Amino acid sequence: MPDTQIAEVTITLPDGATRTYATGTTVAEVAGSISKSLLKRSIGARIDGEVRDLSTPLTKDSAVAILSRDDEEALDLIRHDAAHVMAEAVQELFPGTQVTIGPSIENGFYYDFARDDPFTPDDLETIEAKMRQIIGRNEPFLREEWDRDDAIKHFEGMGEAFKAELIRDLPDSETISIYRQGKWHDLCRGPHLPSTGHVGTAFKLQRLAGAYWRGDSDREQLQRIYGTAWRNDKELKAHLTQLEEAAKRDHRRLGREMDLFHLQQEAVGSIFWHPKGWTIYRLCEEYMRRRLEDGGYVEVKTPQLIDRVLWERSGHWEKFREAMFVAEADESRTLAVKPMNCPGHVQIFNQGIKSFRDLPLRMAEFGSCHRNESSGSMHGIMRVRAFTQDDAHIFSTEDQITDETRTFCELLLSVYKDFGFDEVVVKFSDRPDIRAGSDETWDKAEGALLEAIQAVGLPFTMNPGEGAFYGPKLEFVLKDAIGRDWQCGTFQVDFVLPERLDANYVGADGEKHRPVMLHRAILGSFERFLGILIENYAGRFPLWLAPVQTVVATITSDADDYGLEVAAACKKAGLRVETDLRNEKINFKVREHSVTKVPTMLVVGKREAEEGTVAIRRLGGRDQEVLPLADAIAALVAEGTMPGGAE
């Protein structure tokens, strides 16, 4: 057939304007035709929603947005290119090192290397200096397409066995693209900045780590170098400052200093809660229980061990088996420790006949779950194998989805505010690649959830492919005191599980109908949320959450008896109080209790004992306020009262 390639293409710019160009015109040429200043600041383009190189030729009518360094996509390009520059620097400095993969990640990038000798922290400074040289060369990134067999032979000839393996394993339909930067080149899909100079110098190599080739512990062990890269020095400095602050707030360090919990190898992924840490845990649980009771929830408890038959029916055995701990009860029965609570809640719903008048039924459980997380993925109490969820499932009709979504969102935002989080972002996560249920079912679930969140009026962004395997979900991301994001709450619309587990209710028409199952959590994992709280407050909890609300400290031994009276009065008023009657100077006592982040101290000496007063000292403060004992206790009780309706 004759070549039917069109002679011209029409592009639509973000402002709606259209322009016509000869087929094959590059994005860079388009930018230059609009203005020289636009070309100068251009770093890439978004073509029909996909980020591409400036050198990309336009072969069909397209929506085109020229990207500058200020655009959101710029950071990913900068970090991707920084990884390439780092790989080139490493191979220049350490000949014989093989490169493997080097993606951009949140806040930075990494590259995995195969090298016999280990890198050292001192090597990072040397690599950084070489990277700056490469960036200074301002070599253009040039894309080439190679024949698959030629590419394999080429990289094998260079001794790059890992690259050759990657190419060999690519689908036959995949184009083999190589990017050059000067004399160095790498297998890469792209896109890239116009040249190495566009990476800039706002980067820093941060740490070394081990990694397995392709994440397989049976394969070769590699050395990973992590780095961070930003648009400018101001952004880099802000990020490094945040990291320094995060290190000071590390929940693992504060957990030790405040005597809250510990972890040990004999129980990997499980937490040993100490009395003070468990006090905070129970306060959070008590608070949530009160909020749920006020919200019309009923609380239940489901078994830890459940026969695999139920997990097979629910679909979790197929989709989630690798994360489940199992126990052999006898030759014919395999039990699984529950990784989630939903199938158990359906079993309770299925007991007896449910009417449409019983809906919505809000069923909550502080469910203890276990998941076989890999040892490398665990992090303090933030990611563990044994955890408790503030889990609940709402069984409703389809007509009730919007009202239940609104009610849940109001509850969630109120809870977060009580814990000190005012800034919350909502993400809409739609169907993942691996899922249960038909496309028709997913269309209905996604449509229902989308309609509901739009009716609620909360702004949201799309999070493609991140839904649960049985339904789309809303993810609620809160921002902490130093600007970090934490995904905690979720809300999911599920038409699949009620069908698989044969849940039904009797409708107004006297017929059986499937309920909708709304999965929801606010804190998520108690353990993780407590880690977030520790870091958000840097251990300085508001008075209602502090494990010890006040310490009665004496200045002299003459005040010991009065100090005990003060402590007894505080305890009688419901305050969590300790005494410090040691024969130590008061400044020593203040410093010591500051380390454990006790929010207030009631300091008493001979004068306070004679006058029936106390001197209140606040954590981190230099001043003190002298009040009559009764007034001081009343003030602390008022400040330390649990929010959310507690008496």
C-alpha positions in Angstrom: 0.0 0.0 0.0 1.2 3.6 -0.6 2.6 5.5 2.3 -0.3 7.3 3.9 1.6 9.3 6.5 0.1 12.7 6.9 2.1 15.7 5.8 1.1 17.9 8.7 0.1 17.6 12.3 -2.0 19.9 14.5 -1.0 20.4 18.1 -3.2 21.8 20.8 -1.5 23.9 23.4 -2.6 24.2 27.1 -4.5 27.5 26.5 -6.5 25.8 23.7 -4.6 27.4 20.8 -3.8 25.2 17.9 -0.8 25.2 15.6 0.1 23.2 12.5 3.5 21.8 11.7 5.1 19.5 9.2 5.1 15.8 10.4 8.3 15.0 12.2 8.8 18.5 13.7 10.3 18.0 17.1 9.0 19.5 20.3 12.1 21.7 20.6 11.3 23.1 17.2 7.8 23.8 18.3 9.0 25.6 21.4 11.5 27.7 19.3 8.7 28.6 16.9 6.7 30.0 19.7 9.5 32.1 21.2 13.2 31.9 21.8 12.7 32.4 25.5 10.3 29.4 25.7 12.9 27.2 24.0 15.6 28.4 26.4 13.6 27.4 29.4 12.2 24.2 28.0 13.3 20.9 29.5 10.7 18.5 28.1 7.1 18.1 27.0 3.9 16.5 27.9 2.4 14.9 24.8 -1.1 13.6 25.2 -0.4 13.3 28.9 2.9 11.5 28.6 6.2 13.2 29.5 8.6 13.0 26.5 12.0 14.4 25.4 12.3 17.8 23.6 13.7 15.9 20.7 10.5 13.8 20.2 9.2 14.1 16.7 5.4 14.8 16.3 3.8 12.3 14.0 0.1 12.8 14.8 -2.3 15.4 16.1 -1.5 15.8 19.8 -2.1 17.9 22.9 1.3 19.4 23.7 2.5 21.2 26.8 6.1 22.5 26.9 7.6 21.9 30.3 10.0 24.1 32.2 12.0 23.6 35.3 9.2 25.0 37.4 6.7 22.3 36.3 5.9 19.4 38.6 7.3 16.9 36.1 10.7 18.6 36.2 11.8 17.0 39.5 11.4 13.5 38.1 13.4 14.3 35.1 16.2 15.9 37.1 16.4 12.9 39.5 16.3 10.4 36.6 19.1 12.2 34.9 21.1 12.6 38.2 21.0 8.8 38.4 22.5 8.5 34.9 25.2 11.1 35.7 26.0 9.2 38.9 26.4 6.0 37.0 28.7 7.6 34.6 30.7 9.1 37.4 31.0 5.7 39.2 32.3 4.0 36.1 34.8 6.7 35.4 36.1 6.5 38.9 35.9 2.7 39.4 36.5 0.9 36.1 35.0 -2.6 36.0 31.9 -1.6 38.0 28.7 -2.9 36.3 25.6 -0.7 36.2 22.2 -2.3 36.7 19.1 0.0 37.3 18.8 3.6 38.5 15.3 5.1 38.8 14.1 8.3 40.3 12.2 7.9 43.5 10.3 10.2 45.9 12.7 13.0 46.8 15.6 11.5 45.0 17.1 8.7 43.0 19.4 5.6 43.4 21.5 3.4 41.2 22.5 -0.3 41.9 26.0 -1.3 41.1 27.8 -4.6 40.9 31.4 -4.2 42.2 33.7 -6.5 44.1 35.0 -3.9 46.5 32.6 -2.1 48.8 31.9 1.6 48.4 32.7 3.7 51.5 31.1 6.9 52.7 34.2 8.8 51.6 33.6 7.6 48.1 30.3 9.5 48.0 32.1 12.9 48.1 34.5 11.8 45.3 31.5 10.6 43.2 29.7 13.9 43.8 32.7 15.9 42.6 32.9 13.8 39.4 29.2 14.3 38.9 29.7 18.0 39.0 32.4 17.7 36.3 30.0 15.7 34.1 27.2 18.2 34.6 29.7 21.0 33.7 30.4 19.3 30.4 26.7 19.9 29.5 26.7 16.8 27.2 23.4 16.4 25.3 21.2 13.3 26.0 20.7 11.6 22.7 18.2 8.8 22.1 19.0 5.9 19.8 17.0 2.8 18.9 18.9 -0.4 18.6 18.3 -3.9 17.3 17.7 -6.3 20.3 20.4 -8.8 19.3 22.9 -6.1 18.6 22.2 -4.5 22.0 22.6 -7.8 23.9 25.9 -8.5 22.1 27.1 -5.0 22.7 26.5 -5.0 26.4 27.8 -8.5 26.9 31.0 -7.4 25.0 31.3 -4.5 27.5 31.1 -7.0 30.4 27.6 -5.5 31.3 25.9 -8.8 32.0 23.0 -7.2 33.9 22.1 -4.9 31.1 22.2 -7.8 28.6 19.9 -9.7 30.9 17.4 -6.8 31.1 17.3 -6.5 27.3 16.9 -10.2 26.8 13.9 -10.3 29.2 12.1 -7.3 27.6 8.9 -8.2 25.6 9.4 -8.6 21.9 7.2 -5.6 21.3 9.5 -3.3 23.4 11.6 -0.8 21.6 15.3 -1.0 22.7 16.3 2.6 23.3 19.7 3.7 24.3 20.6 7.2 25.7 24.0 8.7 25.2 25.6 11.5 27.2 28.9 12.1 25.7 31.0 8.9 25.5 28.8 7.1 28.1 25.5 5.4 27.3 22.8 3.4 29.0 19.7 1.3 28.3 16.8 3.5 29.2 13.2 4.2 28.1 13.6 7.9 28.9 12.6 10.6 28.9 15.5 12.9 29.7 16.4 16.5 30.0 18.1 18.1 26.9 21.6 17.8 28.5 23.5 16.9 31.6 23.9 20.6 32.4 20.2 20.8 33.0 20.5 18.5 36.1 22.1 21.4 38.0 24.1 21.2 41.2 21.3 21.0 43.7 22.0 17.4 44.6 23.6 15.3 47.3 24.6 11.7 47.6 23.2 10.5 50.9 23.8 6.9 51.8 24.8 3.3 50.8 22.7 0.2 51.1 22.6 -3.3 49.9 20.2 -4.6 47.3 19.5 -7.9 45.5 19.4 -8.0 41.7 15.8 -7.7 40.6 14.8 -7.9 44.3 15.5 -11.6 44.4 17.4 -12.7 47.5 18.7 -15.8 45.6 20.4 -13.5 43.0 23.5 -11.3 43.1 23.9 -8.8 45.9 24.5 -5.3 44.6 25.5 -2.0 46.2 23.0 0.9 46.1 23.8 4.5 46.3 21.0 6.9 47.2 20.9 10.5 46.4 18.5 13.5 46.4 18.2 16.1 43.7 16.1 19.4 43.5 15.5 22.3 41.2 17.7 24.7 43.1 19.9 25.0 46.2 17.0 26.5 48.2 14.9 23.4 47.7 17.9 21.1 48.5 18.6 23.0 51.7 15.0 22.8 52.8 15.0 19.1 52.2 18.2 18.5 54.0 16.9 20.6 56.9 13.8 18.5 57.0 15.9 15.3 57.1 17.9 16.7 60.0 14.7 17.5 61.8 13.2 14.1 61.0 16.3 12.5 62.5 15.7 14.4 65.7 12.1 13.2 65.7 12.9 9.5 64.8 10.3 7.5 66.7 12.8 4.7 67.4 15.2 7.0 69.2 12.4 8.8 71.1 10.9 5.4 71.9 14.1 4.5 73.7 14.6 7.9 75.4 11.0 8.1 76.6 10.9 4.4 77.5 7.8 3.7 75.3 8.6 0.4 73.6 11.4 -1.8 72.2 11.9 -4.3 69.4 14.1 -7.4 69.4 15.1 -10.2 67.1 13.2 -12.9 68.9 10.0 -11.2 67.8 10.8 -9.6 64.5 8.0 -7.2 63.4 6.3 -7.3 66.8 6.4 -4.6 69.5 7.2 -4.8 73.2 5.1 -2.0 74.6 6.4 -0.6 77.9 4.0 0.9 80.4 4.3 4.5 79.1 4.0 3.5 75.5 1.0 1.3 76.3 -0.6 4.2 78.1 -0.5 6.2 74.9 -1.8 3.2 72.9 -4.8 2.8 75.3 -5.6 6.5 75.2 -5.8 6.4 71.4 -8.0 3.3 71.6 -10.2 4.8 74.2 -10.6 8.0 72.2 -11.4 6.1 69.0 -13.9 3.9 70.9 -15.8 6.9 72.2 -15.9 8.5 68.7 -17.1 5.3 67.1 -19.8 4.8 69.8 -21.0 8.4 69.2 -20.9 7.6 65.4 -23.4 4.7 65.7 -20.9 1.9 65.3 -21.2 -1.5 67.1 -18.0 -3.1 68.2 -17.2 -6.8 67.4 -14.3 -9.2 67.8 -13.4 -11.9 65.3 -11.0 -14.9 65.5 -7.3 -14.7 64.9 -7.1 -18.1 63.3 -9.5 -18.9 60.4 -9.6 -21.9 58.1 -8.1 -21.3 54.7 -11.5 -22.3 53.2 -12.9 -18.9 54.1 -9.8 -17.1 52.7 -10.2 -19.0 49.5 -13.9 -18.0 49.2 -13.0 -14.4 49.9 -10.2 -14.3 47.3 -7.5 -13.4 49.8 -5.8 -16.8 49.6 -5.2 -16.3 45.9 -4.2 -12.7 46.0 -2.7 -12.4 49.5 -1.3 -15.8 50.4 2.4 -14.8 50.5 1.7 -12.3 53.2 -0.3 -14.7 55.4 1.1 -16.8 58.3 -0.4 -20.3 58.4 -0.7 -23.0 61.0 -1.4 -26.7 60.4 -4.2 -27.7 62.8 -4.3 -31.3 61.6 -3.7 -33.2 58.4 -6.9 -32.0 56.8 -7.0 -28.4 58.0 -4.9 -25.3 57.4 -5.5 -22.2 59.4 -4.4 -18.7 58.6 -3.6 -15.9 61.1 -5.9 -13.2 59.8 -4.1 -10.4 57.8 -7.3 -8.4 57.7 -10.8 -8.3 59.4 -13.2 -8.0 56.5 -14.1 -11.7 55.9 -14.8 -12.1 59.6 -17.1 -9.2 59.6 -19.2 -10.6 56.8 -19.6 -13.8 58.8 -21.1 -11.8 61.7 -23.4 -10.0 59.2 -24.5 -13.3 57.8 -25.8 -14.6 61.1 -29.6 -14.2 61.1 -31.7 -12.4 58.6 -30.9 -8.7 57.9 -33.5 -6.3 56.7 -33.1 -3.1 54.8 -34.2 -1.4 58.0 -31.0 -2.7 59.7 -28.9 -0.8 57.2 -26.5 1.0 57.4 -24.9 -1.4 59.8 -21.6 0.0 61.0 -19.4 -2.8 62.4 -16.1 -1.8 64.1 -13.2 -3.9 65.4 -9.8 -3.0 66.9 -8.6 -6.0 64.9 -5.3 -7.6 65.6 -3.7 -8.6 62.3 -0.5 -10.3 61.1 1.2 -10.0 57.8 4.4 -11.6 56.7 6.3 -8.5 55.7 9.9 -9.0 54.5 12.5 -8.2 57.1 14.0 -5.5 54.8 10.7 -3.6 54.6 10.1 -3.2 58.3 10.8 0.1 60.0 10.5 0.6 63.7 6.8 0.6 64.7 5.8 2.2 61.4 5.8 -1.1 59.4 5.5 -4.3 61.4 4.2 -7.8 61.1 1.8 -7.6 64.1 -0.5 -4.6 64.2 -4.0 -3.5 65.2 -6.3 -1.6 62.8 -9.1 0.7 63.8 -11.1 -1.2 61.3 -14.8 -1.0 60.4 -17.1 -2.1 57.7 -20.4 -0.5 56.9 -23.0 -2.7 55.3 -25.3 -0.4 53.3 -27.6 -0.1 50.3 -26.3 1.5 47.1 -28.5 4.5 47.9 -26.7 5.0 51.2 -23.2 5.2 49.8 -23.1 9.0 49.4 -24.5 9.7 52.9 -22.1 7.2 54.5 -19.2 8.7 52.6 -20.1 12.1 53.9 -20.5 11.0 57.5 -17.2 9.1 57.4 -15.3 12.1 56.0 -16.7 14.4 58.6 -15.7 11.9 61.4 -12.2 11.4 59.9 -11.4 15.1 59.6 -12.7 15.7 63.1 -10.5 12.9 64.5 -7.4 14.1 62.7 -8.0 17.6 64.0 -8.2 16.3 67.6 -4.8 14.7 67.1 -3.4 17.9 65.7 -3.5 17.3 62.0 -5.4 20.1 60.1 -4.1 19.5 56.6 -5.5 16.4 54.8 -5.2 15.5 51.1 -7.6 13.0 49.5 -6.6 10.6 46.7 -8.9 8.6 44.6 -7.4 5.1 43.9 -9.0 3.2 41.0 -8.7 -0.4 39.8 -5.3 -2.2 40.2 -4.0 -4.6 37.6 -4.5 -7.6 40.0 -8.1 -7.5 41.2 -11.2 -9.5 41.9 -14.5 -8.9 40.2 -15.6 -8.0 36.7 -15.0 -4.8 34.8 -18.7 -4.1 35.0 -18.6 -4.4 38.8 -15.6 -2.1 39.0 -17.3 0.4 36.7 -20.2 0.5 39.2 -18.0 0.7 42.3 -15.8 3.5 40.9 -18.8 5.4 39.6 -20.5 5.2 43.0 -17.4 6.3 45.0 -16.7 9.1 42.5 -20.2 10.4 42.8 -20.0 10.2 46.6 -16.8 12.1 47.0 -17.9 14.8 44.5 -21.1 15.2 46.5 -19.1 15.5 49.8 -17.2 18.4 48.2 -13.7 17.5 49.3 -11.0 18.1 46.6 -9.1 15.1 45.5 -6.5 13.9 43.1 -6.4 10.7 41.1 -4.1 7.9 42.1 -4.4 5.4 39.2 -4.1 1.7 39.8 -3.8 1.9 43.6 -7.2 0.6 44.6 -7.7 -2.5 46.8 -8.1 -5.8 44.9 -11.8 -5.8 45.7 -12.7 -2.2 45.2 -11.7 1.5 44.6 -10.8 3.5 47.6 -10.2 7.0 48.9 -6.8 7.5 50.6 -6.5 10.2 53.2 -3.0 11.7 53.5 -2.2 14.0 56.4 0.8 16.4 56.7 2.9 16.5 59.9 4.6 19.3 61.7 7.7 19.3 59.4 5.7 18.9 56.2 5.9 15.2 55.6 3.0 13.3 54.1 1.5 10.2 55.8 -1.2 8.1 54.2 -3.5 6.8 57.0 -7.2 6.6 56.5 -9.0 4.7 53.8 -12.5 4.3 52.5 -13.4 1.6 50.0 -16.5 0.7 48.1 -16.8 -3.1 47.6 -19.4 -5.0 45.6 -17.1 -8.0 45.3 -16.8 -9.5 48.8 -20.5 -9.5 49.7 -21.0 -11.5 46.5 -18.2 -14.0 47.1 -19.3 -14.5 50.7 -23.0 -14.6 50.0 -24.1 -11.7 52.1 -27.6 -10.4 51.6 -30.4 -8.5 53.2 -34.2 -8.5 52.6 -35.3 -5.3 50.8 -38.5 -3.4 51.0 -39.7 -5.6 48.1 -39.3 -8.7 50.2 -36.5 -10.0 47.9 -32.9 -10.7 48.8 -30.3 -8.1 47.8 -26.6 -7.8 48.1 -25.4 -5.1 50.5 -22.5 -2.8 49.6 -19.5 -3.2 51.9 -17.8 0.0 52.8 -14.3 -0.7 54.2 -13.0 2.1 56.3 -10.2 3.0 58.7 -9.2 6.4 60.2 -5.9 5.8 62.0 -5.1 2.7 60.0 -2.6 0.7 62.0 -2.5 1.9 65.6 1.3 1.1 65.7 2.1 3.2 62.6 -0.2 6.0 63.7 1.6 6.1 67.1 4.9 6.3 65.3 3.6 9.2 63.3 2.3 10.9 66.5 5.7 10.5 68.2 7.5 12.1 65.2 4.9 14.8 64.6 5.1 16.0 68.2 8.8 15.1 68.6 7.7 13.3 71.7 6.1 16.4 73.2 2.6 15.2 73.3 -0.4 17.4 74.1 -1.3 16.9 77.7 -4.2 14.6 77.0 -1.9 12.1 75.2 1.1 12.4 77.5 1.8 9.1 79.3 2.9 11.1 82.3 1.1 14.4 82.5 3.0 15.9 85.4 5.9 15.1 87.8 5.9 16.5 91.3 9.5 17.4 92.0 10.7 18.6 95.4 13.4 21.3 95.9 14.4 20.1 99.4 13.7 17.1 101.5 11.6 19.3 103.8 9.0 19.4 101.1 8.8 15.6 100.6 5.6 15.1 102.6 3.9 17.9 100.8 5.1 16.6 97.5 3.4 13.3 98.2 0.2 15.2 99.2 0.3 17.1 95.9 0.8 13.8 93.9 -2.1 12.1 95.7 -4.4 15.1 95.0 -3.3 15.0 91.3 -4.0 11.3 91.1 -7.4 11.7 92.7 -8.3 14.3 90.1 -7.5 11.8 87.4 -4.0 13.1 86.3 -1.2 10.7 85.4 1.4 11.7 87.9 4.8 10.7 89.1 7.0 12.0 92.0 10.6 12.9 92.1 11.8 13.2 95.7 15.4 12.4 95.0 18.1 14.3 96.8 19.2 16.1 93.6 19.2 19.7 92.5 16.0 20.9 90.9 17.8 21.8 87.6 19.1 18.3 87.3 15.5 17.0 87.8 14.2 19.4 85.2 16.8 18.3 82.6 16.1 14.6 83.2 12.4 14.9 82.9 12.8 17.0 79.8 14.6 14.1 78.1 11.5 11.9 78.7 9.3 14.8 77.4 7.1 15.2 80.5 4.9 18.2 79.6 4.6 19.8 83.1 6.3 19.7 86.4 4.9 20.8 89.7 7.9 22.1 91.7 7.5 22.3 95.5 9.8 23.6 98.2 9.4 24.7 101.8 7.6 27.9 100.8 5.1 26.1 98.6 4.5 23.6 101.4 3.8 26.4 103.8 1.5 28.3 101.4 -0.3 25.3 99.8 0.9 26.3 96.3 2.9 24.7 93.5 5.1 26.2 90.8 4.1 24.9 87.3 7.0 24.5 84.9 6.3 23.7 81.2 8.5 21.5 79.1 11.0 23.7 77.2 10.0 26.8 79.2 12.2 28.8 81.5 9.4 30.5 83.5 7.1 29.1 86.1 3.7 30.0 87.3 2.9 29.7 91.1 -0.7 28.8 91.8 -2.7 27.4 94.7 -2.7 23.7 94.5 -6.4 23.4 93.7 -6.2 25.9 90.9 -3.2 24.2 89.4 -4.9 20.8 89.4 -8.0 22.3 87.9 -6.0 23.9 85.1 -4.2 20.7 84.3 -7.3 18.6 84.3 -9.1 21.0 81.9 -6.1 21.0 79.6 -5.6 17.3 79.8 -9.2 16.3 79.1 -9.5 13.9 76.2 -11.2 15.6 73.2 -14.2 14.2 71.4 -16.8 14.2 74.2 -14.8 12.8 77.1 -16.0 13.9 80.5 
